[in-house]
Amino acid sequence: MPDIAFSEVTREDPRYGSLVARSRNTRFVGTPSRVLVPRHAEGARQAVAQAVRRGERLAVRGGGHGLEGLVDDPGVTTVIDVSALDDVAYDPRRGAFAVGAGALMGDVYRSMYLKWGLALPAGTCPSVGLGGYVQGGGFGALCRRHGLVVDHLEAVEVVVADEGAGARTVVAGRDPADPHHDLWWAHTGAGGGNFGVVTRFWFRTDDAAGRRPEDLLPRPPATVLFASATWDWDDLTERDLLRLVANHGVWHAKEQADDSAYESLYSALYLNQRRVGRLVLNAQIDGGRPDARRLLEEYVEAVGEGVRASRTTSWQRLPWLQATARDVENRGGLTRSKSKGAYLRQPFDDGDGSLIHRYLADADYSGHTTIVLFSYGRAVNTVDPEATVVAQRDSLFKCYLGTYWADGREDATHVDRIRRLYRDLFARTGGVPASGDRTDGSYINYPDVDLRDPRWNSSGVPWHDLYFKSNYPRLQRVKARWDPQDVFRHALSVELPG
Ligand SMILES: Cc1cc2nc3c(=O)[nH]c(=O)nc-3n(C[C@H](O)[C@H](O)[C@H](O)COP(=O)(O)OP(=O)(O)OC[C@H]3O[C@@H](n4cnc5c(N)ncnc54)[C@H](O)[C@@H]3O)c2cc1C
């Protein structure tokens, strides 16, 4: 039997409908002529080579959780879907864990924990794909203790376009002596779809000693203690919301500087639209600490201090693996969305809080808007801003802003509303969170095409500086070396220099 390197799925194939509708955001469904599904890394090379020789416009799909329509752009004629490349194995030759770029977060947590008792410091949604997540510089529940996922990236295998053969496979490593080191660096936060098709990542903590697999990545806590505090919108006042935001901000600002017992705390404050019914604080901590319950109680009390709206707090203790399988971002039938992001060096102030309250309290608005403040910093902020592409290494919070709805006929209304909210919230810096005392740009894994639109970004700071700051020119040099024909491009991809 000849080896079938990749499946070619055209419109007549029953799989076509499933593959073009893989975006979690149902606002985006692509119309490519074909989807190529490689069965292995060499299959990916052959698929790219064929598409490049035919001069096709390519896009790559990993887990399908990208927030913009970058993969489903109507101009794309061939999608390479890496879903089948999902192996997780220890690679003794490299002394690192090899993970297929099509693997989903939940599968990686499961394999690493059951086989080696380890965890990649990755994200909190089990169905996110490693393909996009890692390349964007992913953060998650272990980041304050262990840093970002890219702080543990040892090497990356990439199929790049090649003028002669159509495509070739390159392995690029963290070691500065590696001749392809620049390509490794470019995969530590530029976002996916820029340089080629990633087929495999290798992970290993930089200062891990020895070659025993069990010592090469962080060990997660055996159990995780969760607290979920909710404040009802029914009796929530503007003063309450300001108080919550201020308490939450003060707590984090103070804790960053301390030698704190809260290193394993991870928390997300959800400022939700009135229609959702409640504001939510989801917090978690290493459940193995004897003082875990007290610490988490004190944290919830500190955030809720002086807030008069009724509060309910629920508690849950889960073993590690079960803790990684919760899908807290599921919004039921509201599958259409528009997302934005911001790094916050300072907490939102009362002026910001009032504006947020005005938008969220609007009972006439039918969508679900949410502004989420994720705990950040600590280990993340110990890394040099140039060591990886993620230049934002002194923020207190990663902020997600999004709105969700169900009906496609309402797209323009909802997109416009979140655009206005964002523009108003960051009005002091041209409608975007430009780098300064309070904000430090945005996160490429919360991609937002509005940042390149002068109607929504009047800051004078180009979109790429908001994402990559002074690391952008180096990214452009990598682009010129590895993808000089700009084969891999989308609305927010790294542009060729000059
Ligand atoms: C519900 C939800 C929860 C999330 N939680 C977190 C979180 O906890 N932490 C966090 O940091 N982020 C989080 N994110 C953001 C997430 O990291 C990004 O959306 C990420 O890009 C998704 O990757 P994907 O492979 O699933 O998506 P895709 O849509 O498949 O890909 C996203 C981008 O990466 C490119 N890409 C994917 N695979 C490859 C590959 N193999 N080679 C080259 N390019 C590729 C695509 O072309 C596209 O441009 C979350 C998103 C969602 C929707």
The ligand as an ORCA input file, in Angstrom:
! r2SCAN-3c Opt
* xyz 0 1
  C     -12.627     29.418     24.606
  C     -11.228     29.971     24.475
  C     -10.377     29.916     25.561
  C      -9.083     30.423     25.466
  N      -8.254     30.352     26.545
  C      -6.999     30.814     26.443
  C      -6.110     30.735     27.548
  O      -6.444     30.214     28.621
  N      -4.854     31.240     27.399
  C      -4.443     31.797     26.217
  O      -3.281     32.227     26.134
  N      -5.257     31.878     25.153
  C      -6.523     31.413     25.247
  N      -7.346     31.514     24.160
  C      -6.848     32.121     22.924
  C      -6.120     31.049     22.095
  O      -4.810     30.895     22.584
  C      -6.040     31.457     20.632
  O      -7.329     31.614     20.140
  C      -5.247     30.455     19.790
  O      -4.734     31.093     18.663
  C      -6.076     29.268     19.360
  O      -5.299     28.342     18.686
  P      -6.011     27.197     17.818
  O      -4.955     26.376     17.209
  O      -7.047     26.529     18.655
  O      -6.810     28.061     16.750
  P      -6.753     28.166     15.138
  O      -7.907     29.045     14.799
  O      -6.715     26.839     14.500
  O      -5.395     28.916     14.877
  C      -5.152     30.212     15.348
  C      -4.055     30.856     14.491
  O      -2.867     30.060     14.548
  C      -2.545     29.544     13.258
  N      -2.111     28.148     13.399
  C      -2.737     27.172     14.084
  N      -2.029     26.027     14.018
  C      -0.944     26.298     13.263
  C       0.169     25.522     12.837
  N       0.290     24.245     13.156
  N       1.111     26.124     12.082
  C       1.002     27.429     11.731
  N      -0.021     28.209     12.120
  C      -0.991     27.644     12.866
  C      -3.797     29.692     12.418
  O      -3.467     29.827     11.047
  C      -4.419     30.941     13.007
  O      -3.820     32.101     12.465
  C      -8.644     31.004     24.239
  C      -9.509     31.053     23.136
  C     -10.785     30.538     23.251
  C     -11.709     30.604     22.072
*
